[in-house]
Amino acid sequence: MATAAELRARRDALTAQRSSGVARVSYDGKTVDYRSVTEIDRAVEALDREIAAAEGRRIVRQVRVTTAKAL
């Protein structure tokens, strides 16, 4: 398993490429071609989960549902 620092470097490379509009990302001598921005976003989210796991914390997602019945 990669260290948190290595995972952060990958994430930084992905976010930099996403903002530049280029779908090809290189890190550690490897190159990955992504098909869309959505695919890059999913990769960033996966890296966020891996970084959290490597640091011993979890990502908390909260969903709040509110309903009201208007008469």
Backbone bond lengths (Angstrom), bond angles and torsions (degrees), N, CA, C in turn:
res aa  C-N    CA-C-N  psi(-1)  N-CA   C-N-CA  omega(-1)  CA-C   N-CA-C  phi
1 M - - - 1.454 - - 1.532 108.34 -
2 A 1.293 115.32 141.96 1.463 121.63 -178.90 1.532 110.35 -75.70
3 T 1.310 115.13 155.06 1.460 119.56 178.09 1.529 109.67 -78.79
4 A 1.329 115.12 164.91 1.463 120.12 179.69 1.527 110.77 -61.56
5 A 1.336 117.81 -35.59 1.472 120.94 179.89 1.529 110.79 -66.16
6 E 1.335 117.44 -41.24 1.467 120.60 178.12 1.525 110.75 -65.50
7 L 1.323 115.78 -41.32 1.466 119.84 179.21 1.523 111.19 -65.00
8 R 1.351 116.85 -39.40 1.465 120.21 177.48 1.527 111.09 -63.85
9 A 1.343 117.01 -37.16 1.465 120.55 178.65 1.529 110.07 -64.15
10 R 1.325 116.89 -41.49 1.478 120.11 176.43 1.518 110.86 -63.05
11 R 1.338 115.70 -44.07 1.470 120.00 -179.31 1.526 110.79 -62.97
12 D 1.324 116.81 -41.89 1.468 120.71 178.76 1.518 110.90 -62.30
13 A 1.336 116.82 -40.79 1.468 120.68 178.30 1.526 110.63 -63.87
14 L 1.332 116.60 -41.41 1.469 120.40 178.97 1.521 112.01 -64.41
15 T 1.325 117.06 -46.41 1.468 118.79 -178.20 1.522 111.54 -67.91
16 A 1.318 117.70 -33.99 1.467 120.04 177.23 1.527 110.69 -65.60
17 Q 1.314 116.59 -43.80 1.458 120.09 179.56 1.522 111.27 -68.82
18 R 1.334 117.03 -36.79 1.468 120.11 179.42 1.521 110.18 -61.34
19 S 1.317 117.01 -43.23 1.463 119.65 -178.36 1.525 111.88 -71.44
20 S 1.332 117.74 -22.62 1.460 120.26 178.70 1.531 112.12 -86.24
21 G 1.332 116.47 -12.25 1.458 120.05 178.60 1.522 113.81 85.72
22 V 1.322 117.90 6.62 1.462 121.84 -179.97 1.522 108.49 -95.60
23 A 1.328 117.19 135.36 1.457 121.54 -176.55 1.520 112.64 -97.38
24 R 1.318 118.49 13.36 1.470 122.44 177.95 1.517 108.43 -114.73
25 V 1.338 116.35 124.71 1.454 121.97 -177.01 1.520 109.25 -121.19
26 S 1.342 116.39 133.85 1.465 121.61 177.91 1.525 109.71 -121.96
27 Y 1.324 115.59 135.02 1.461 122.13 173.97 1.525 108.22 -156.89
28 D 1.296 117.40 145.42 1.467 123.89 179.55 1.525 112.62 51.17
29 G 1.323 117.87 35.76 1.456 121.11 179.11 1.516 114.47 76.59
30 K 1.334 117.58 7.86 1.463 122.33 179.28 1.523 108.87 -112.15
31 T 1.323 115.79 147.42 1.458 120.95 178.00 1.525 108.91 -124.54
32 V 1.314 115.90 133.26 1.463 122.01 179.34 1.522 108.10 -124.60
33 D 1.331 116.62 131.56 1.468 122.44 175.96 1.525 108.63 -101.28
34 Y 1.327 116.49 126.00 1.458 121.89 177.62 1.516 108.62 -104.59
35 R 1.326 116.55 147.76 1.456 121.03 -177.02 1.518 113.27 -84.12
36 S 1.343 116.33 -27.28 1.462 118.40 -176.23 1.527 110.27 -154.33
37 V 1.316 115.17 168.67 1.460 121.19 176.81 1.525 109.33 -66.10
38 T 1.321 117.03 -34.87 1.462 120.92 178.32 1.519 110.97 -61.14
39 E 1.307 117.11 -40.22 1.456 121.13 178.26 1.539 110.69 -65.40
40 I 1.316 117.12 -38.09 1.467 120.84 176.30 1.534 109.58 -65.26
41 D 1.333 116.96 -42.70 1.468 120.61 178.72 1.529 111.10 -59.81
42 R 1.333 116.72 -42.04 1.465 120.13 177.76 1.520 111.24 -63.74
43 A 1.318 116.93 -38.61 1.464 120.50 178.47 1.527 110.74 -65.80
44 V 1.335 117.34 -39.14 1.463 121.31 177.77 1.528 109.93 -64.27
45 E 1.331 117.75 -43.21 1.465 121.30 178.55 1.526 110.96 -62.63
46 A 1.323 116.75 -40.78 1.471 120.36 178.12 1.522 110.50 -64.27
47 L 1.329 116.73 -40.84 1.464 119.92 177.51 1.521 111.37 -65.62
48 D 1.329 117.78 -37.35 1.459 120.97 176.53 1.530 110.50 -59.42
49 R 1.344 116.81 -42.54 1.466 120.47 177.91 1.528 111.04 -64.96
50 E 1.327 117.35 -41.96 1.460 120.84 179.26 1.532 111.63 -65.30
51 I 1.334 116.82 -40.08 1.469 120.90 178.10 1.526 109.30 -63.35
52 A 1.318 116.71 -44.85 1.466 120.52 179.43 1.525 110.43 -60.89
53 A 1.324 117.65 -42.45 1.459 121.15 179.70 1.528 110.83 -65.94
54 A 1.331 117.24 -39.52 1.468 120.92 179.99 1.525 111.05 -67.05
55 E 1.331 116.69 -29.39 1.462 121.05 179.55 1.527 112.19 -90.31
56 G 1.331 117.02 -0.87 1.459 120.81 178.08 1.508 114.55 78.53
57 R 1.302 117.71 24.13 1.465 120.70 177.47 1.518 108.31 -127.47
58 R 1.314 116.12 166.69 1.451 118.94 177.57 1.518 110.35 -122.26
59 I 1.307 114.93 153.79 1.455 120.51 177.36 1.523 107.29 -84.81
60 V 1.306 115.29 123.78 1.455 120.39 -179.30 1.519 108.72 -97.05
61 R 1.284 114.74 124.13 1.460 120.54 176.33 1.526 106.77 -113.93
62 Q 1.291 115.94 133.89 1.447 120.27 -177.28 1.517 108.94 -121.07
63 V 1.315 114.87 130.99 1.463 121.25 176.15 1.520 106.60 -118.55
64 R 1.316 115.36 124.26 1.449 120.53 -179.62 1.512 107.96 -116.60
65 V 1.337 115.62 124.90 1.451 121.05 -179.76 1.521 107.55 -110.67
66 T 1.314 116.03 127.82 1.463 121.65 178.06 1.518 108.11 -127.15
67 T 1.311 115.25 132.21 1.465 118.91 177.44 1.519 109.23 -127.67
68 A 1.281 115.23 155.89 1.459 120.83 176.61 1.523 107.72 -148.41
69 K 1.290 114.56 141.85 1.456 119.45 179.13 1.526 107.69 -108.91
70 A 1.295 115.04 111.56 1.463 119.24 -179.78 1.502 109.57 -94.09
71 L 1.292 115.04 130.39 1.481 119.63 179.30 1.491 110.67 -113.05
